[in-house]
Amino acid sequence: MSPSDNAPMPEIVTEAIVVIDLVESTLTSNLFGWYAVGRHSLRDLRGLIGAVGAGGGGRCLKNAGDGCL
């Protein structure tokens, strides 16, 4: 056995990048109203991202209008 065989294994780290965007959200908000549809959709999306992401250690790093990175 050589000295390199006794070396500790490096830690394996996995990462994932998820980009989420509501397609045609501006059009929908303009058509039906921000307070009627847009605001609620965005709030629901952010809540869902937080709930699902927290289970795997994920989080939203940046909000870009209706999207999340």
Order of alpha helices (4+ residues) and beta strands (2+ residues): alpha-alpha-beta-beta
